[in-house]
């Protein structure tokens, strides 16, 4: 979805102010229009930074009170939410909350 929006924004001429990479001197306005050309224009360290953030989010390393944390024995299977997540004791309310988007 983000890749699609990226292409739509570039084709529409939307450009953000400022630098994409300050050390490389690459501005957002310098990005080429083509799908693959614009992806190839991002410096390798930029891609490394994007992957590092995604990895930290996926593994729970970036776990905070409202983030995903490691499964522990004192919780139900699949309950990997942080301490700030709301948990429902009433089975009827829990089933409603889990299924409300399916209606």
BADREN-205632 format. One record per atom (N, C-alpha, C, O): residue in one letter; residue number from 1; x, y, z. Coordinates in Angstrom, 2 decimals, decimal comma. Atoms other than C-alpha are relative to their C-alpha. Last residue first. Layout:
BEGIN
NODE / rest / nr / x / y / z
NODE / A / NUM / X / Y / Z
...
This chain:
BEGIN
NODE / rest / nr / x / y / z
NODE / X / 103 / 1,42 / -0,20 / 0,26
NODE / X / 103 / -19,95 / -7,35 / 10,75
NODE / X / 103 / -0,23 / 0,89 / -1,19
NODE / X / 103 / -1,38 / 1,16 / -1,54
NODE / X / 102 / 0,46 / 1,00 / 0,98
NODE / X / 102 / -16,35 / -8,61 / 10,70
NODE / X / 102 / -1,45 / 0,24 / -0,42
NODE / X / 102 / -1,90 / -0,32 / -1,42
NODE / X / 101 / -0,35 / -0,44 / 1,35
NODE / X / 101 / -14,99 / -5,48 / 12,39
NODE / X / 101 / -0,47 / -0,96 / -1,08
NODE / X / 101 / -0,44 / -0,61 / -2,27
NODE / X / 100 / 0,80 / -1,16 / 0,39
NODE / X / 100 / -16,85 / -6,21 / 15,63
NODE / X / 100 / 0,30 / 0,45 / -1,44
NODE / X / 100 / -0,60 / 0,95 / -2,12
NODE / X / 99 / 0,75 / 0,25 / 1,21
NODE / X / 99 / -15,40 / -9,72 / 15,96
NODE / X / 99 / -0,76 / 1,20 / -0,55
NODE / X / 99 / -1,45 / 1,07 / -1,56
NODE / X / 98 / -0,81 / 0,70 / 0,99
NODE / X / 98 / -12,62 / -9,30 / 18,51
NODE / X / 98 / -0,71 / -0,13 / -1,34
NODE / X / 98 / -0,05 / -0,21 / -2,38
NODE / X / 97 / -1,12 / -0,86 / 0,41
NODE / X / 97 / -14,46 / -6,62 / 20,49
NODE / X / 97 / 0,85 / -0,66 / -1,09
NODE / X / 97 / 1,34 / 0,01 / -2,00
NODE / X / 96 / 0,53 / -1,11 / 0,79
NODE / X / 96 / -17,66 / -8,70 / 20,59
NODE / X / 96 / 1,14 / 0,87 / -0,54
NODE / X / 96 / 1,15 / 1,20 / -1,73
NODE / X / 95 / 0,41 / 0,54 / 1,30
NODE / X / 95 / -15,82 / -11,84 / 21,68
NODE / X / 95 / -0,54 / 1,10 / -0,89
NODE / X / 95 / -0,28 / 1,12 / -2,10
NODE / X / 94 / -1,22 / 0,33 / 0,74
NODE / X / 94 / -14,09 / -9,89 / 24,47
NODE / X / 94 / -0,33 / -0,53 / -1,39
NODE / X / 94 / 0,31 / -0,14 / -2,37
NODE / X / 93 / -0,56 / -1,27 / 0,47
NODE / X / 93 / -17,39 / -8,35 / 25,59
NODE / X / 93 / 1,26 / -0,25 / -0,82
NODE / X / 93 / 1,50 / 0,41 / -1,83
NODE / X / 92 / 0,91 / -0,57 / 1,00
NODE / X / 92 / -19,01 / -11,77 / 25,80
NODE / X / 92 / 0,54 / 1,28 / -0,59
NODE / X / 92 / 0,48 / 1,49 / -1,80
NODE / X / 91 / -0,12 / 0,72 / 1,29
NODE / X / 91 / -16,01 / -13,37 / 27,53
NODE / X / 91 / -0,89 / 0,56 / -1,10
NODE / X / 91 / -0,51 / 0,58 / -2,26
NODE / X / 90 / 1,30 / 0,53 / 0,38
NODE / X / 90 / -15,94 / -10,66 / 30,27
NODE / X / 90 / 0,10 / -0,68 / -1,37
NODE / X / 90 / 0,45 / -0,03 / -2,35
NODE / X / 89 / 0,26 / 1,20 / -0,81
NODE / X / 89 / -12,34 / -10,27 / 31,47
NODE / X / 89 / -1,32 / -0,66 / -0,39
NODE / X / 89 / -1,45 / -1,88 / -0,30
NODE / X / 88 / 1,39 / 0,12 / -0,43
NODE / X / 88 / -11,34 / -7,85 / 28,70
NODE / X / 88 / -0,20 / -1,31 / 0,73
NODE / X / 88 / 0,11 / -2,38 / 0,21
NODE / X / 87 / 0,37 / 1,42 / 0,02
NODE / X / 87 / -7,71 / -6,79 / 28,25
NODE / X / 87 / -1,40 / -0,11 / 0,61
NODE / X / 87 / -1,69 / 0,55 / 1,61
NODE / X / 86 / 1,19 / 0,34 / -0,76
NODE / X / 86 / -6,77 / -3,22 / 27,33
NODE / X / 86 / -0,31 / -1,48 / -0,18
NODE / X / 86 / -0,31 / -1,99 / -1,30
NODE / X / 85 / 1,11 / 0,55 / 0,80
NODE / X / 85 / -3,20 / -2,72 / 26,16
NODE / X / 85 / -1,16 / -0,36 / 0,91
NODE / X / 85 / -0,96 / -0,81 / 2,04
NODE / X / 84 / 0,99 / -1,03 / 0,29
NODE / X / 84 / -0,92 / -0,45 / 28,22
NODE / X / 84 / -1,18 / -0,49 / -0,80
NODE / X / 84 / -2,13 / 0,27 / -1,00
NODE / X / 83 / 0,80 / -0,26 / -1,20
NODE / X / 83 / 1,00 / -3,37 / 29,73
NODE / X / 83 / -1,10 / 1,03 / -0,25
NODE / X / 83 / -2,11 / 1,02 / 0,45
NODE / X / 82 / -0,67 / -0,63 / -1,12
NODE / X / 82 / 2,23 / -4,46 / 26,31
NODE / X / 82 / -0,94 / 0,26 / 1,17
NODE / X / 82 / -2,13 / -0,07 / 1,09
NODE / X / 81 / 0,15 / -1,44 / -0,14
NODE / X / 81 / 0,44 / -6,84 / 23,99
NODE / X / 81 / 0,72 / 0,51 / 1,23
NODE / X / 81 / 0,91 / -0,23 / 2,19
NODE / X / 80 / -1,34 / -0,58 / 0,03
NODE / X / 80 / 1,76 / -10,34 / 23,35
NODE / X / 80 / -0,04 / 1,51 / 0,08
NODE / X / 80 / 0,94 / 2,18 / -0,23
NODE / X / 79 / 0,07 / -1,30 / -0,66
NODE / X / 79 / -1,37 / -12,23 / 24,31
NODE / X / 79 / 1,40 / 0,58 / 0,10
NODE / X / 79 / 2,10 / 0,36 / 1,09
NODE / X / 78 / 0,25 / -1,05 / 0,97
NODE / X / 78 / -1,20 / -15,04 / 21,72
NODE / X / 78 / -0,10 / 1,39 / 0,60
NODE / X / 78 / -0,19 / 2,37 / -0,14
NODE / X / 77 / -0,72 / 0,14 / 1,27
NODE / X / 77 / -1,50 / -17,82 / 24,27
NODE / X / 77 / -0,41 / 1,08 / -0,99
NODE / X / 77 / -1,60 / 1,32 / -1,20
NODE / X / 76 / 0,65 / 0,93 / 0,92
NODE / X / 76 / -2,97 / -16,44 / 27,52
NODE / X / 76 / 0,83 / -0,11 / -1,28
NODE / X / 76 / 1,54 / 0,83 / -1,63
NODE / X / 75 / 1,05 / -0,55 / 0,86
NODE / X / 75 / -0,54 / -14,72 / 29,85
NODE / X / 75 / -0,59 / -1,09 / -0,88
NODE / X / 75 / -0,01 / -2,15 / -1,07
NODE / X / 74 / 1,13 / -0,43 / -0,82
NODE / X / 74 / 1,51 / -15,93 / 32,85
NODE / X / 74 / -1,14 / 0,60 / -0,82
NODE / X / 74 / -2,15 / 1,02 / -0,25
NODE / X / 73 / 0,82 / 1,12 / -0,46
NODE / X / 73 / 3,85 / -18,01 / 30,66
NODE / X / 73 / -1,23 / 0,45 / 0,78
NODE / X / 73 / -2,21 / -0,30 / 0,86
NODE / X / 72 / -0,41 / 0,51 / -1,31
NODE / X / 72 / 5,25 / -15,01 / 28,77
NODE / X / 72 / -0,99 / -1,07 / 0,45
NODE / X / 72 / -2,09 / -1,16 / -0,08
NODE / X / 71 / 1,00 / 0,85 / -0,66
NODE / X / 71 / 5,07 / -14,09 / 25,09
NODE / X / 71 / 0,56 / -0,51 / 1,31
NODE / X / 71 / 1,69 / -1,00 / 1,36
NODE / X / 70 / -0,19 / 1,46 / 0,08
NODE / X / 70 / 7,57 / -11,35 / 24,20
NODE / X / 70 / -1,11 / -0,74 / 0,76
NODE / X / 70 / -1,58 / -0,28 / 1,80
NODE / X / 69 / -1,07 / 0,54 / -0,84
NODE / X / 69 / 6,34 / -7,77 / 23,81
NODE / X / 69 / 0,06 / -1,52 / -0,13
NODE / X / 69 / -0,80 / -2,12 / -0,78
NODE / X / 68 / 0,03 / 1,46 / -0,06
NODE / X / 68 / 4,31 / -5,80 / 21,25
NODE / X / 68 / 1,21 / -0,48 / 0,81
NODE / X / 68 / 2,33 / 0,00 / 0,61
NODE / X / 67 / -0,55 / 0,73 / 1,14
NODE / X / 67 / 3,99 / -2,10 / 21,93
NODE / X / 67 / -0,13 / -1,50 / 0,22
NODE / X / 67 / -0,65 / -1,96 / 1,23
NODE / X / 66 / 1,10 / 0,20 / 0,94
NODE / X / 66 / 1,90 / 0,14 / 24,19
NODE / X / 66 / 0,44 / -0,79 / -1,22
NODE / X / 66 / -0,22 / -0,74 / -2,25
NODE / X / 65 / 1,25 / 0,32 / -0,70
NODE / X / 65 / 4,19 / -0,05 / 27,24
NODE / X / 65 / -1,15 / -0,27 / -0,96
NODE / X / 65 / -2,02 / -1,09 / -0,65
NODE / X / 64 / 0,29 / -0,99 / -1,03
NODE / X / 64 / 7,30 / -0,17 / 25,07
NODE / X / 64 / -1,34 / -0,40 / 0,63
NODE / X / 64 / -1,87 / -1,47 / 0,35
NODE / X / 63 / 1,15 / 0,16 / -0,88
NODE / X / 63 / 8,81 / -2,84 / 22,89
NODE / X / 63 / -0,08 / 1,08 / 1,07
NODE / X / 63 / 0,88 / 1,34 / 1,80
NODE / X / 62 / 0,46 / -1,35 / -0,24
NODE / X / 62 / 11,31 / -1,60 / 20,28
NODE / X / 62 / -1,19 / 0,00 / 0,95
NODE / X / 62 / -1,97 / 0,95 / 0,97
NODE / X / 61 / -1,14 / -0,70 / -0,60
NODE / X / 61 / 13,07 / -4,94 / 20,51
NODE / X / 61 / -0,40 / 1,43 / 0,34
NODE / X / 61 / 0,10 / 2,01 / 1,30
NODE / X / 60 / 0,34 / -0,47 / -1,33
NODE / X / 60 / 9,69 / -6,55 / 19,91
NODE / X / 60 / 1,14 / 0,71 / 0,69
NODE / X / 60 / 1,01 / 1,09 / 1,85
NODE / X / 59 / -0,56 / 0,89 / -1,02
NODE / X / 59 / 11,01 / -8,60 / 17,00
NODE / X / 59 / -0,37 / 0,42 / 1,42
NODE / X / 59 / -0,09 / -0,32 / 2,37
NODE / X / 58 / 0,45 / 1,38 / 0,16
NODE / X / 58 / 8,80 / -7,03 / 14,34
NODE / X / 58 / 0,47 / -0,91 / 1,12
NODE / X / 58 / -0,25 / -1,83 / 1,51
NODE / X / 57 / 1,45 / 0,09 / -0,25
NODE / X / 57 / 9,24 / -3,44 / 15,47
NODE / X / 57 / -0,48 / -1,43 / -0,04
NODE / X / 57 / -1,29 / -1,84 / 0,79
NODE / X / 56 / 0,23 / -0,30 / -1,42
NODE / X / 56 / 13,02 / -3,68 / 15,77
NODE / X / 56 / -1,47 / -0,09 / 0,35
NODE / X / 56 / -1,82 / -0,56 / 1,43
NODE / X / 55 / -0,45 / 1,15 / -0,79
NODE / X / 55 / 13,20 / -5,42 / 12,39
NODE / X / 55 / -0,25 / 0,23 / 1,49
NODE / X / 55 / -0,70 / -0,67 / 2,19
NODE / X / 54 / 0,99 / 1,06 / 0,19
NODE / X / 54 / 11,12 / -2,69 / 10,73
NODE / X / 54 / 0,36 / -1,23 / 0,83
NODE / X / 54 / -0,52 / -1,85 / 1,43
NODE / X / 53 / 1,21 / -0,40 / -0,73
NODE / X / 53 / 13,35 / 0,00 / 12,25
NODE / X / 53 / -1,07 / -1,08 / -0,12
NODE / X / 53 / -1,73 / -1,42 / 0,86
NODE / X / 52 / -0,29 / 0,10 / -1,43
NODE / X / 52 / 16,49 / -1,81 / 11,09
NODE / X / 52 / -1,22 / 0,38 / 0,83
NODE / X / 52 / -1,50 / -0,27 / 1,84
NODE / X / 51 / 0,05 / 1,41 / -0,40
NODE / X / 51 / 15,06 / -2,33 / 7,59
NODE / X / 51 / 0,26 / -0,18 / 1,50
NODE / X / 51 / -0,35 / -1,05 / 2,13
NODE / X / 50 / 1,39 / 0,43 / 0,12
NODE / X / 50 / 14,34 / 1,39 / 7,16
NODE / X / 50 / -0,14 / -1,45 / 0,46
NODE / X / 50 / -1,07 / -1,78 / 1,21
NODE / X / 49 / 0,73 / -0,62 / -1,10
NODE / X / 49 / 17,82 / 2,30 / 8,46
NODE / X / 49 / -1,48 / -0,44 / -0,01
NODE / X / 49 / -2,04 / -0,73 / 1,04
NODE / X / 48 / -0,42 / 0,69 / -1,22
NODE / X / 48 / 19,48 / -0,17 / 6,10
NODE / X / 48 / -0,75 / 0,54 / 1,21
NODE / X / 48 / -1,17 / -0,22 / 2,09
NODE / X / 47 / 0,70 / 1,28 / -0,01
NODE / X / 47 / 17,45 / 1,25 / 3,21
NODE / X / 47 / 0,36 / -0,80 / 1,25
NODE / X / 47 / -0,50 / -1,47 / 1,82
NODE / X / 46 / 1,41 / -0,31 / -0,23
NODE / X / 46 / 18,72 / 4,73 / 4,08
NODE / X / 46 / -0,84 / -1,27 / 0,05
NODE / X / 46 / -1,70 / -1,42 / 0,92
NODE / X / 45 / 0,15 / -0,17 / -1,45
NODE / X / 45 / 22,26 / 3,39 / 4,39
NODE / X / 45 / -1,43 / 0,38 / 0,37
NODE / X / 45 / -1,89 / 0,08 / 1,47
NODE / X / 44 / 0,00 / 1,32 / -0,65
NODE / X / 44 / 21,98 / 2,10 / 0,81
NODE / X / 44 / -0,17 / 0,12 / 1,51
NODE / X / 44 / -0,85 / -0,71 / 2,12
NODE / X / 43 / -1,32 / 0,55 / -0,34
NODE / X / 43 / 21,04 / 5,56 / -0,51
NODE / X / 43 / -0,11 / -1,32 / 0,77
NODE / X / 43 / -1,11 / -1,59 / 1,44
NODE / X / 42 / -0,20 / -0,05 / -1,45
NODE / X / 42 / 17,53 / 6,04 / -1,96
NODE / X / 42 / 1,36 / -0,62 / 0,33
NODE / X / 42 / 1,65 / -1,72 / -0,14
NODE / X / 41 / -0,65 / -1,27 / -0,35
NODE / X / 41 / 17,79 / 6,65 / -5,72
NODE / X / 41 / 0,24 / 0,13 / 1,50
NODE / X / 41 / 1,06 / 0,94 / 1,93
NODE / X / 40 / -1,45 / 0,14 / 0,11
NODE / X / 40 / 17,09 / 2,97 / -6,50
NODE / X / 40 / 0,74 / 1,27 / 0,41
NODE / X / 40 / 1,93 / 1,21 / 0,71
NODE / X / 39 / -0,44 / 0,91 / -1,05
NODE / X / 39 / 13,54 / 3,29 / -5,16
NODE / X / 39 / 1,52 / -0,18 / -0,02
NODE / X / 39 / 2,15 / -0,32 / 1,03
NODE / X / 38 / 0,09 / -0,70 / -1,28
NODE / X / 38 / 12,93 / 6,38 / -7,27
NODE / X / 38 / 0,44 / -0,89 / 1,15
NODE / X / 38 / 1,03 / -0,41 / 2,12
NODE / X / 37 / -1,03 / -1,04 / -0,05
NODE / X / 37 / 14,25 / 4,68 / -10,39
NODE / X / 37 / -0,03 / 0,74 / 1,34
NODE / X / 37 / 1,01 / 1,06 / 1,90
NODE / X / 36 / -1,28 / 0,62 / -0,38
NODE / X / 36 / 12,14 / 1,60 / -9,70
NODE / X / 36 / 1,12 / 1,01 / 0,10
NODE / X / 36 / 2,02 / 0,87 / 0,92
NODE / X / 35 / 0,15 / 0,84 / -1,19
NODE / X / 35 / 8,86 / 3,50 / -9,66
NODE / X / 35 / 1,34 / -0,57 / 0,45
NODE / X / 35 / 1,76 / -0,35 / 1,59
NODE / X / 34 / 0,30 / 1,42 / 0,23
NODE / X / 34 / 9,79 / 6,22 / -12,13
NODE / X / 34 / -0,01 / -0,81 / 1,28
NODE / X / 34 / 0,66 / -0,46 / 2,25
NODE / X / 33 / 1,42 / 0,35 / 0,00
NODE / X / 33 / 9,57 / 9,88 / -11,11
NODE / X / 33 / -0,27 / -1,50 / -0,11
NODE / X / 33 / -1,26 / -1,96 / 0,45
NODE / X / 32 / 0,58 / 0,22 / 1,33
NODE / X / 32 / 13,16 / 10,62 / -10,09
NODE / X / 32 / -1,44 / -0,50 / 0,10
NODE / X / 32 / -1,88 / -0,96 / 1,15
NODE / X / 31 / 0,40 / 1,38 / 0,25
NODE / X / 31 / 13,88 / 12,00 / -6,60
NODE / X / 31 / -0,58 / -0,15 / -1,40
NODE / X / 31 / -1,42 / 0,65 / -1,80
NODE / X / 30 / -0,93 / 0,63 / 0,94
NODE / X / 30 / 15,70 / 15,34 / -6,64
NODE / X / 30 / -0,39 / -1,44 / -0,35
NODE / X / 30 / 0,25 / -2,06 / -1,20
NODE / X / 29 / 0,31 / -0,49 / 1,35
NODE / X / 29 / 12,74 / 17,20 / -5,06
NODE / X / 29 / 0,92 / -0,63 / -1,05
NODE / X / 29 / 0,60 / -0,58 / -2,24
NODE / X / 28 / 1,19 / 0,69 / 0,46
NODE / X / 28 / 13,11 / 15,06 / -1,92
NODE / X / 28 / -0,36 / 0,41 / -1,43
NODE / X / 28 / -0,89 / -0,40 / -2,19
NODE / X / 27 / 1,27 / -0,62 / -0,39
NODE / X / 27 / 16,61 / 16,42 / -1,59
NODE / X / 27 / -1,16 / -0,85 / -0,49
NODE / X / 27 / -1,01 / -1,65 / -1,41
NODE / X / 26 / 1,12 / 0,40 / 0,84
NODE / X / 26 / 19,79 / 14,32 / -1,73
NODE / X / 26 / -1,29 / 0,60 / 0,54
NODE / X / 26 / -1,72 / 0,28 / 1,65
NODE / X / 25 / 0,47 / -1,19 / 0,70
NODE / X / 25 / 22,88 / 16,02 / -0,30
NODE / X / 25 / -1,17 / -0,28 / -0,92
NODE / X / 25 / -1,36 / 0,41 / -1,92
NODE / X / 24 / -0,19 / 0,20 / 1,44
NODE / X / 24 / 24,40 / 12,63 / 0,54
NODE / X / 24 / -0,44 / 1,20 / -0,80
NODE / X / 24 / -0,24 / 1,24 / -2,02
NODE / X / 23 / -1,41 / 0,29 / 0,25
NODE / X / 23 / 24,88 / 13,57 / 4,20
NODE / X / 23 / 0,30 / -0,20 / -1,48
NODE / X / 23 / 1,39 / 0,12 / -1,94
NODE / X / 22 / -0,81 / -1,20 / -0,17
NODE / X / 22 / 21,49 / 15,26 / 4,39
NODE / X / 22 / 1,47 / -0,23 / -0,32
NODE / X / 22 / 2,12 / 0,63 / -0,91
NODE / X / 21 / -1,27 / 0,39 / -0,61
NODE / X / 21 / 19,60 / 12,33 / 2,94
NODE / X / 21 / 0,88 / 1,24 / 0,07
NODE / X / 21 / 1,37 / 1,73 / -0,95
NODE / X / 20 / 0,19 / 1,42 / -0,22
NODE / X / 20 / 15,94 / 12,82 / 2,06
NODE / X / 20 / 1,24 / -0,57 / 0,68
NODE / X / 20 / 1,14 / -1,43 / 1,56
NODE / X / 19 / -0,93 / 1,00 / 0,51
NODE / X / 19 / 16,46 / 16,54 / 2,48
NODE / X / 19 / -0,45 / -1,42 / 0,33
NODE / X / 19 / -0,91 / -1,69 / 1,44
NODE / X / 18 / -1,11 / 0,50 / -0,80
NODE / X / 18 / 13,91 / 19,29 / 2,87
NODE / X / 18 / 0,79 / -1,10 / -0,69
NODE / X / 18 / 0,64 / -1,36 / -1,88
NODE / X / 17 / -1,14 / -0,90 / -0,14
NODE / X / 17 / 10,48 / 20,03 / 1,47
NODE / X / 17 / 1,11 / -0,68 / 0,79
NODE / X / 17 / 0,86 / -1,60 / 1,57
NODE / X / 16 / -0,14 / -0,51 / -1,35
NODE / X / 16 / 8,21 / 17,14 / 0,42
NODE / X / 16 / 1,19 / 0,97 / 0,04
NODE / X / 16 / 2,15 / 0,81 / -0,71
NODE / X / 15 / -1,37 / 0,07 / -0,49
NODE / X / 15 / 7,36 / 16,70 / -3,24
NODE / X / 15 / 0,06 / 0,61 / 1,40
NODE / X / 15 / -0,49 / 1,69 / 1,63
NODE / X / 14 / -0,12 / -0,35 / -1,41
NODE / X / 14 / 3,96 / 15,92 / -4,72
NODE / X / 14 / 1,45 / -0,19 / 0,42
NODE / X / 14 / 2,03 / -1,26 / 0,24
NODE / X / 13 / -0,90 / -1,13 / -0,18
NODE / X / 13 / 4,16 / 15,90 / -8,53
NODE / X / 13 / 0,14 / 0,46 / 1,44
NODE / X / 13 / 0,68 / 1,54 / 1,69
NODE / X / 12 / 0,82 / -1,20 / -0,17
NODE / X / 12 / 1,12 / 13,71 / -9,08
NODE / X / 12 / 0,86 / 1,24 / 0,21
NODE / X / 12 / 0,34 / 2,36 / 0,22
NODE / X / 11 / 0,62 / -0,32 / 1,29
NODE / X / 11 / 3,35 / 10,97 / -10,50
NODE / X / 11 / -0,85 / 1,26 / 0,08
NODE / X / 11 / -0,99 / 1,98 / -0,91
NODE / X / 10 / -1,04 / -0,45 / 0,93
NODE / X / 10 / 5,49 / 11,03 / -7,37
NODE / X / 10 / -0,58 / 0,40 / -1,34
NODE / X / 10 / -0,18 / 1,41 / -1,92
NODE / X / 9 / -0,50 / -1,32 / -0,40
NODE / X / 9 / 2,48 / 10,91 / -5,07
NODE / X / 9 / 1,06 / 0,52 / -0,96
NODE / X / 9 / 1,04 / 1,70 / -1,32
NODE / X / 8 / 1,05 / -0,98 / 0,27
NODE / X / 8 / 0,86 / 8,04 / -6,97
NODE / X / 8 / 0,48 / 1,41 / 0,35
NODE / X / 8 / 0,26 / 2,35 / -0,41
NODE / X / 7 / 0,04 / -0,22 / 1,45
NODE / X / 7 / 4,13 / 6,06 / -6,98
NODE / X / 7 / -1,04 / 1,06 / -0,35
NODE / X / 7 / -0,78 / 1,92 / -1,18
NODE / X / 6 / -1,26 / -0,63 / 0,40
NODE / X / 6 / 4,59 / 6,44 / -3,22
NODE / X / 6 / -0,02 / 0,35 / -1,49
NODE / X / 6 / 0,32 / 1,47 / -1,88
NODE / X / 5 / 0,15 / -1,42 / -0,30
NODE / X / 5 / 0,93 / 5,65 / -2,59
NODE / X / 5 / 1,25 / 0,79 / -0,37
NODE / X / 5 / 1,17 / 1,95 / -0,78
NODE / X / 4 / 0,98 / -0,54 / 0,94
NODE / X / 4 / 1,40 / 2,33 / -4,37
NODE / X / 4 / -0,18 / 1,50 / 0,22
NODE / X / 4 / -0,18 / 2,28 / -0,74
NODE / X / 3 / -0,66 / -0,08 / 1,30
NODE / X / 3 / 4,55 / 1,57 / -2,41
NODE / X / 3 / -0,91 / 0,60 / -1,05
NODE / X / 3 / -0,47 / 1,40 / -1,88
NODE / X / 2 / -0,87 / -1,18 / -0,03
NODE / X / 2 / 2,77 / 2,43 / 0,84
NODE / X / 2 / 0,75 / 0,17 / -1,33
NODE / X / 2 / 0,98 / 1,30 / -1,77
NODE / X / 1 / 0,82 / -1,18 / 0,00
NODE / X / 1 / 0,00 / 0,00 / 0,00
NODE / X / 1 / 0,87 / 1,26 / 0,00
NODE / X / 1 / 0,60 / 2,21 / -0,73
